Amino acid sequence: MNNRYYGRLIFELSKSGRTSYSLPANEFKSNSLDKLPSALVRKSKTILPEVDELTVVRHYTNMSNNNFGVDTGFYPLGSCTMKYNPKINDEISALPQFTALHPLQPAYTVQGALEVYYNVQQSLAEIAGMSEFTLNPYAGAHGELTGLMTIKTYHERRGDTKRTKIIVPNSAHGTNPASAAVCGFEIVEVKSTADGTVDVADLKPLLNDEIAGMMMTNPNTLGIFEKEIPEIAALVHACGGLMYYDGANLNPMLGVCRPGDMGFDVMHINLHKTFSTPHGGGGPGSGPVGVRKGLEQYLPVPHVKKDADGHFFVDFGNNALGSISQFFGNFAVVLRAYAYLLTLGKENIKMVGPLSVLNANYVKEQLKSHYLLPIQGLCKHEFVFDGLLDKSTGVTTLDVAKRLLDYGFHAPTIYFPLLFHEAMMIEPTENESKDTLDEFIATLKTVAEEAISDPDMVKSAPHSTPVRRLDDVKAVKEPHFTFKDYLQ
Ligand SMILES: *Cc1c(COP(=O)(O)O)cnc(C)c1O
């Protein structure tokens, strides 16, 4: 679509003196600026766009059309679970009965909100096989940090101060070692076997009385179920460490198996992935943390409990980790998760895992004739190709990802995990119809054929997007955040 608003900054549409509002004249004699210390008063006028209301509306509407989202097209971004977020979740989280609450209201005036908290805490504990959950953390990485802080507090309270190391598989999501480092742990890397799972033989010599715990993602970032978990958990426990489960992508496990039953002690869940809150672009999120029996007192506060008189806040006395967020975490996301849980119900939630696994395996099997599948066999909710099968064309994973944009599909996650050079990680989620999956499969096959018949065209894709190939490094090193920067 092309019109005069398209692709232009609002500053470029500005006309001096044009406004979108009319305010009554200042009826007070004084100018409030007189009362500000002169050092704080601007020396020159701020540069702001001067536009009429209709221009503002068109500017933002055109900008929103440049966006790609789950609501506009298929979004197979591996490790991100870009599933459909039912609109009723948003409607419920926007109810004024919830949005108008103040976080400092006494508990007896907010029983409904506390009931939502309590029910989500309990539901997650049941789904994950854990004893207790906190809803305080704001994101997956924040959940990891909180979970690792509980592990640290657990060891410290036992007077076991030697445990300064955390074991992390080399296939782990980048947030795992980052969170462990932020928590003050030293990271010990454990290798993967050729089939992409944790190498137990490599793990054994790493275990000693300095190990505070081990982080695992299951299914791991390759979408493979870690079959050796019982043995790994027994080994880590025998050396005195705790097992941490990165449950950011709990999707394939829903209704099938529970981390608590596998021997994990602490875990987090991303409500903004598995439990259906729109995410991407930095928020909003929620990364609840669950613990097994015996570790409840190390969770952060506040926490919601229930007795005969209703719901109330507790802190865990002297043993508590303290607080890791403002008030109670991201309530609007918790509300969406609750709406999602109730919409599906206990029976239907059990379909999420099997359907997400079925969709991923369907796409994988259809495409392995054209793309290199380094790890054969059943995957869980996602899988990884190592680029095109035919390596002679010089067309890379990046090129394929860019070409997909021309066909109206979001690119998969690329160049992660780091175990393969041309990684292309695809996660269809349980929501997509077979028709959408078939179109996606056909398109990826077309791109593979184009890579042979016209490699230069694929290498110069995308051809139909508002901008072509951006300089990723420059965007990080020299970001222009304001119009003034843009002018320079
Ligand atoms: C997304 C993800 C995280 C991090 O979650 P954020 O909410 O982005 O901080 C951690 N681990 C895995 C496996 C993930 O997919």
The ligand as a Tripos MOL2 file, in Angstrom:
@<TRIPOS>MOLECULE
LIG
   15    15     1     0     0
SMALL
NO_CHARGES

@<TRIPOS>ATOM
      1 C1         11.8680  -17.5150   26.1850 C.3       1 LIG1
      2 C2         12.7380  -18.3950   26.9500 C.ar      1 LIG1
      3 C3         13.3750  -17.9320   28.1210 C.ar      1 LIG1
      4 C4         13.3410  -16.4940   28.5780 C.3       1 LIG1
      5 O1         12.0660  -15.9570   28.8000 O.3       1 LIG1
      6 P1         11.8780  -14.3690   28.7950 P.3       1 LIG1
      7 O2         10.4770  -14.1620   29.2540 O.co2     1 LIG1
      8 O3         12.1160  -13.9190   27.4030 O.co2     1 LIG1
      9 O4         12.8690  -13.7900   29.7540 O.co2     1 LIG1
     10 C5         14.1440  -18.8460   28.8250 C.ar      1 LIG1
     11 N1         14.2950  -20.1210   28.4170 N.ar      1 LIG1
     12 C6         13.7030  -20.5870   27.2940 C.ar      1 LIG1
     13 C7         13.9110  -22.0220   26.8980 C.3       1 LIG1
     14 C8         12.9210  -19.7420   26.5120 C.ar      1 LIG1
     15 O5         12.3560  -20.1940   25.3950 O.3       1 LIG1
@<TRIPOS>BOND
     1     1     2 1
     2     2     3 ar
     3     2    14 ar
     4     3     4 1
     5     3    10 ar
     6     4     5 1
     7     5     6 1
     8     6     7 2
     9     6     8 1
    10     6     9 1
    11    10    11 ar
    12    11    12 ar
    13    12    13 1
    14    12    14 ar
    15    14    15 1
@<TRIPOS>SUBSTRUCTURE
     1 LIG1         1 GROUP 0 **** ****
